[in-house]
Amino acid sequence: MTKMTIEALHAFMAEAFPQVSGDFTVEEVGDLRIRVRMNIEERHLRPGGTVSGPSIFALADVAIYLGLLAEIGPEALAVTTNCSIDFMRKPAAATDLVAEARLLKLGRVLAVGDVLIHSAGDPSPVARASLTYSIPPKR
């Protein structure tokens, strides 16, 4: 059972990461899974008008982070310890990206998840990522 709702995740991002909170919209959250949209703006684009690799990485990272927080509650100090990303095809020009993320393992100190990213309106994957997060010990 999730500990944070969509509204709580948005409020957390606005408080903890105000510099990027407007970039992301949580569309759905469920047991060990989450769907997050990256609201693409000019600053996310590379020459040629497609979404840049660093922006795609940011979406994968934020999707797993928010999926983890949905399960454990607000823990700002959970951090990425590993990421592997495959860029599979060019995203649609200047189109929002959607990440479908799921936690494969949620332990006491580590969480492992997979993310599939696609352009909005196109189910073909743009990127696939695997991430590991470190969960800080309870105080």
Secondary structure, DSSP 4 states (H G I P E B T S, - for coil): --SS-HHHHHHHHHHH-TTTGGGEEEEEEETTEEEEEE---GGGB-TTSSBPHHHHHHHHHHHHHHHHHHHH---TT-EEEEEEEEE-SPPPTT--EEEEEEEEEE-SSEEEEEEEEEETT--SEEEEEEEEEEPPPP-
